[in-house]
Amino acid sequence: MAAGSKNIEDLILNRYDSINIQSSIFIGVSAMSALQKSYHIKSRDFIRAGEASIKIQTLLKSLNYHPQLVRRVAICGYEGEMNVVMHGGDGSLSITINTDKLIMEISDDGPGIVDIEKAMQTGFSTASDEHREMGFGAGMGLPNMKKNADEITVKSEKNQGTRVRMVFCIDKGGDGR
């Protein structure tokens, strides 16, 4: 557990009401200190884009995780969420909080990534002109996720959607690195 972090079991089992999570969906808590949250992401909903990653950031801050770890998770959440909004069909962003790691999973029902290796390269983008006019499309989404996660797995097939799984290790220093 991160230095200075609240005991997850205590927080969840005895003081769950102190977590300010607002309208997110409670998925499950086990006695083994795991908290799982999941958020729906709607395709092309730029008004609400970023809300799920902000809720995860707020949750991690309320659990007193190191600011550097919170920052890395928030970056990955936002990049993944925006990829779903711009490229995917509807999707979800979920986080599982364990005592030794955080696991973030992002999935969508979109067209899939044709060439994952190419998509992981800095600067590669399939953003439309419309998305570029809004300031997106620099080709930094997946590279930023790879840079900030301790582990990343991307699975995708044409017309089968995309699944991204990222692991953030929690070290004894608390910053996850």
N, C-alpha and C positions, 0 to 999 in steps of 0.2 A: 504494500500500500504506500502511496506517496506520503512523504514526510508532511505532517500537519493535516493529513486528510482525516475526515471523520470516518469512523468505522462503518462500513456499508451496512452490515447486519443491524447495527444499532439504529442507524438512520432510517433504514427501510422498515424494520420490524417495530421500532418504538417511536420514531419521530417522522414518519413518512409525510405528515402534513406540513412539515417545515420546508419541504422541497417546493420551490415555486416553478411549476412546470406548465401551468395554464392548461391549454386544451389538447395536449399530446395524448397519445393512446398508451395506457398502461398494459403491457404485455405479460409480464410475469416476474416474480421474485422467488428465488429458492432460498432455503436456509443455508445454502452454500455460498452466500454473498455474491449473487449475480443479479444484476438489474438489466432488464432489456426494454428498450423503447423503440417504437417504430412510428414512422411518419409517412403519410401519403404525399406523393409529388405528382402534380397534374401537369401534363404536357402543355407547353406554350402558355402557362400561367405566369407571366412576368410580374404580375402584381404581387403574388405571394412567394415568388422565387426567393429563396434564401431563408425562409421562416424556419424550416426544419433544422438547418445548421445553426441558426441562432438559438433555438430551443435546446439543442445539444450543448452548445457553448454555455448557456445559462445553467443547465443541469450540472455540468462539470465544475463550473465556478462555485455553485452552491455546495458541492461535495469537497471543495477546497483542493482541487487538483492544481498542480504547478501551472502557472500562467503560460509557460512555454509549451507544455503538453496540450493545454486547452487551445492555444493558438494553432498548433499543428493539426489537431483534430478538426477545428473549425475551418481551416483552409481546405482540408480534404473534403469535408462535408459540403462546403459551398461549391467547390469545383465540380464535385459529383452531382450535386443537386442541379446546378446550371446545365450540365451536360444532359441530364434527363429532360429538363424543361425545353432545351433547344433541339435536341436530337432524338430523344427517346419518345416512346409512347408514355402513358402513365407509368409511374414507378413508385419505389419506396426507398427510404433511407432508414436504416436501423442501427442501433448501437447496443452492444452488450458490454456491461461493465463488470469485470471480475477484479479480484484483489491484485492480480499480477499483470493484467493487460486489458485494453479496450479493443473491441472488435467492431468495426464499422462495415456495414454491407449496404451497397447501393445496387438496385436492380431496376430494369425498365423493360417495357414490351415494345421497344422501338425497332428500327431496321437493322440493328446490330452494327458492329465494327468489322469492316471487310478485312483490314490489315492491322492487327493489334500492334505489331512491332513498329510499324510506321506511325501509328497514332500515339505511341509513347515518345516519339521524337519531339524535342522542343521546336516549336514553330509550325508543326504540321497541323492544319485545320481544315475541317469540312464545313465550317460555319457559312451560312448563307449571307448574301449581301445585306439583308435585313438585320441579321444578328451583328454583323460588322458595324453597321450604322449605329447600333445601340452600344458599341464599345466592346463587344465580345469577339472571339475568333482569333486571338493572338497565338493559339496553339500551345497554351501553357497548362490546360486543364489536367490531363493525365500526367504530364511531367511534374507538375506541382504536387500531385497526389503521391507520385512515386518518391519525390524528394522528401516529403513530410511524414510519410508512413514508414514504420520499421519493416513491414512486409506488405506487399500488394500482389493480388492475383486478379487478372482480368480475363473473363471468359465471355466470348461472344461468337455468334454465328449469324450469317446473313439472314434477315427476317426472323430471328429468334431472340432478339433483345440482347441486353448486356448485363453482366453481373460482375461487380467489383467488390472485392473483400480486402480490407486493410486492417492490419494489426498494429497497435501502438503499445509497446512494452512499457511497464511502469517499473523503473529501477528504484533503488533505495534512496537515491538523491531526489527523486520525485519528479524530475523533468521528463522522464520517459526516454532519455537517451543515455 
